[in-house]
Amino acid sequence: MQLNYKVQGQGPPIVILHGVFGTLDNWQTAAKALAERHTVYSVDNRNHGRSPHDETFDYEAMSEDLLNFIQAQRLVQPVVIGHSMGGKVAMYYACRYQPEQFSKLVVVDIAPKYYRPHHEQILEGLRSIDLAGLGSRQQADEQLARYVPEPDTRQFLLKNLYRTDAGTFGWRMNLPVIHEKIENIGEGLPTHFRSDKPALFIRGGKSNYIRDTDIPLIKEHFPNAVVETIADAGHWVHAEQPLELLEKVLAFIHRPG
């Protein structure tokens, strides 16, 4: 599968993976800043953005997509950054393949544990939007607001909406498959998965995705991991506190070892 991507900058390579319902554009601000010192590859995961749609939607497939992407681009020892679902993809990748396939791992606000499905309201809202009868994005926002009251979250979700060549609206993401297989996104890492490479886990202080009780599990899978907290951020750390996130990421990337 040939994933859609955007590349910018020059220097040692970084690959960035977004979360569920997202696209590579979600990391545009951070990617642009990182590109001042690195070649940054922002990638659409399968069934998202402009990447191909496929019935298979699990971490085994997505981590293999990442391997194929890195090999196709001939990247040498890239830093892999992943947020939420993208962080799980990065963790699977780090543990499944040879350590020579990357240099360091950055995981943003996700732990290697199992998460019960918790996107039901969002999925119900997205599926309730009548694309055939939709006349504007404003109408889509009004329909989605019955299920998702937060304007910022709706704006994030509706970035997936686009005008087709026929002038109607469609979804960039593969909504039927994501809905059908959303439980796969909550899967934890297999117990035997382990990577000794340097890893940075960044959590939002207002988020409950990585709790203090999850740190021992992180250390089991990633013995050389450090966990840092950005106090005034929720789950979308890179959008809420981009400068502090970049400071921590760059300090970790350029730290010797």
C-alpha positions in Angstrom: 0.0 0.0 0.0 1.4 3.4 -1.1 0.6 5.9 1.7 -0.1 9.5 0.9 2.5 11.8 2.5 3.9 15.3 2.5 7.6 16.0 2.8 9.3 19.2 3.9 12.7 20.4 5.2 16.2 19.0 5.1 18.2 17.0 7.6 17.9 13.7 9.6 14.5 12.2 8.8 11.3 12.3 10.9 8.1 10.4 10.2 4.9 11.6 11.8 1.7 9.5 12.1 -1.7 11.1 13.1 -4.5 9.6 15.2 -7.9 8.1 14.3 -10.2 10.4 12.2 -7.2 12.5 11.5 -5.0 13.4 8.5 -1.4 14.4 8.0 -2.5 18.1 8.1 -3.2 17.7 11.8 0.5 18.0 12.4 1.2 20.7 9.9 2.3 23.3 12.5 4.7 20.9 14.3 6.0 19.5 11.0 6.8 22.9 9.7 8.8 23.8 12.8 10.6 20.4 12.9 11.5 20.9 9.2 13.8 23.7 10.1 16.3 21.1 11.1 14.9 17.8 9.7 13.4 16.2 6.7 9.8 15.6 7.9 7.5 13.1 6.3 3.9 13.6 7.4 1.9 10.5 6.5 -1.8 9.6 6.1 -2.5 6.2 7.7 -4.5 3.7 5.6 -8.3 4.5 5.5 -7.5 8.1 6.3 -6.8 11.3 4.3 -5.7 10.6 0.8 -4.2 7.2 1.5 -5.9 4.1 0.0 -9.0 2.5 1.6 -8.8 -1.1 2.5 -10.9 -3.7 4.5 -8.0 -4.5 6.7 -7.6 -2.1 9.5 -5.4 -3.1 12.4 -2.0 -2.4 13.9 -0.3 -5.3 12.2 -1.3 -3.9 8.8 -0.6 -0.3 9.7 2.8 -1.0 11.1 3.7 -3.0 8.0 2.5 0.0 6.0 5.0 2.1 7.9 7.8 -0.3 7.3 7.1 -0.3 3.5 6.9 3.5 3.5 10.3 3.9 5.3 11.9 1.4 2.9 10.3 2.9 -0.2 11.6 6.4 0.8 15.0 4.8 1.7 15.0 6.5 5.1 18.0 5.8 7.3 17.3 5.6 11.1 14.3 8.0 11.1 12.7 9.3 14.3 9.1 8.0 14.4 6.5 10.2 16.0 2.9 9.0 16.5 -0.1 10.5 18.2 -2.9 8.3 19.7 -3.7 5.7 17.1 -0.5 6.8 15.3 1.4 6.2 18.5 0.1 2.7 18.7 1.2 2.1 15.1 4.7 3.5 16.0 4.9 1.2 19.0 3.9 -1.9 17.0 6.4 -0.9 14.4 9.2 -0.4 16.9 8.6 -3.8 18.5 7.9 -5.8 15.3 10.9 -4.8 13.2 14.7 -4.6 13.5 16.0 -1.8 15.6 18.0 -0.6 12.6 14.7 0.5 11.0 14.5 3.6 13.3 16.5 5.7 15.7 14.1 7.0 18.3 10.4 6.8 19.1 8.1 9.6 20.3 4.6 8.6 21.4 2.1 11.3 22.1 -0.7 10.6 24.6 -1.3 6.9 24.3 -0.1 3.9 26.3 0.5 0.4 25.1 -2.6 -0.8 27.0 -6.1 -1.8 25.8 -8.6 1.0 25.6 -12.3 0.1 25.5 -14.2 1.6 22.5 -15.1 5.2 23.3 -15.8 6.8 19.9 -19.4 5.6 19.6 -20.9 9.1 19.8 -18.5 10.5 17.2 -19.2 7.6 14.8 -22.9 7.9 15.2 -22.7 11.6 14.5 -20.6 11.1 11.4 -22.8 8.4 10.1 -25.9 10.5 10.7 -24.7 13.2 8.2 -26.8 12.9 5.0 -24.0 13.3 2.4 -26.4 13.0 -0.6 -28.6 15.9 0.7 -25.8 18.0 2.0 -25.6 21.5 0.6 -22.8 23.0 2.7 -20.2 22.4 5.4 -22.4 24.5 7.7 -25.2 22.0 7.3 -22.8 19.2 8.1 -21.7 21.0 11.2 -25.3 21.6 12.3 -26.1 17.9 11.9 -22.9 16.7 13.7 -23.6 19.2 16.6 -26.5 17.0 17.8 -23.9 14.3 18.7 -20.6 16.3 19.1 -21.2 19.5 21.1 -17.6 20.7 21.1 -16.9 23.1 18.1 -13.2 22.3 18.0 -13.8 18.6 17.8 -16.4 19.1 15.0 -14.0 21.2 13.1 -11.3 18.5 13.4 -13.7 15.8 12.2 -15.2 17.8 9.3 -11.7 18.3 7.8 -12.4 14.8 6.3 -15.3 16.2 4.3 -14.5 17.1 0.7 -16.3 18.0 -2.6 -16.3 15.2 -5.2 -15.8 15.8 -8.9 -19.6 15.4 -9.2 -20.1 18.4 -6.8 -21.4 16.3 -3.9 -19.8 15.7 -0.6 -17.7 12.7 0.5 -15.5 11.5 3.3 -11.7 11.2 2.8 -11.7 8.6 5.6 -13.1 5.1 5.1 -15.9 5.6 7.5 -17.7 2.2 7.1 -14.5 0.3 7.8 -13.4 2.5 10.7 -16.9 2.1 12.2 -16.8 -1.7 11.7 -13.4 -2.2 13.1 -13.0 0.6 15.7 -12.4 -2.0 18.4 -9.1 -2.9 16.7 -7.9 0.7 17.5 -8.2 0.0 21.2 -5.9 -3.1 21.2 -2.9 -3.2 23.5 0.5 -4.4 22.5 1.1 -8.1 22.8 2.7 -9.0 26.1 6.0 -10.1 24.4 6.5 -6.9 22.4 9.6 -5.0 23.5 12.0 -2.4 22.1 15.1 -1.2 23.8 15.5 1.9 21.6 15.1 5.3 23.2 11.5 6.3 23.5 9.7 9.4 24.7 6.1 9.3 25.9 4.4 12.7 26.1 1.1 13.0 27.9 -1.4 15.8 28.3 -1.9 16.8 31.9 -5.6 17.2 31.3 -5.9 13.9 29.4 -6.6 10.5 31.0 -5.0 8.5 28.2 -1.8 7.9 30.1 -2.2 7.5 33.8 0.5 7.2 36.4 -0.5 3.5 36.7 0.3 3.0 33.0 4.0 3.9 33.4 5.1 0.5 34.6 3.5 -1.1 31.5 5.3 1.4 29.3 8.6 0.5 30.9 7.9 -3.2 30.4 7.6 -2.7 26.7 10.0 0.1 26.4 12.7 -0.1 29.1 14.5 3.0 27.9 11.4 5.1 27.8 10.9 8.4 29.6 7.5 9.9 30.3 6.9 13.6 30.3 3.8 15.6 31.0 2.6 18.9 29.4 0.4 20.2 32.1 -1.9 22.5 30.3 -2.9 20.1 27.4 -5.5 17.5 26.8 -5.4 14.6 24.3 -4.5 16.8 21.3 -1.2 17.9 22.8 0.4 19.0 19.5 -2.6 21.4 18.8 -3.1 22.7 22.3 0.6 23.3 23.4 2.7 23.1 20.2 5.7 25.1 21.5 6.1 23.0 24.6 5.7 19.8 22.7 8.3 20.8 20.1 10.7 21.8 22.9 10.4 18.4 24.5 10.6 16.5 21.2 13.7 18.4 19.9 15.5 18.0 23.2 14.9 14.2 23.1 15.8 13.8 19.5 19.1 15.7 19.8 20.1 14.2 23.1 23.1 11.9 22.6 22.4 8.1 22.7 
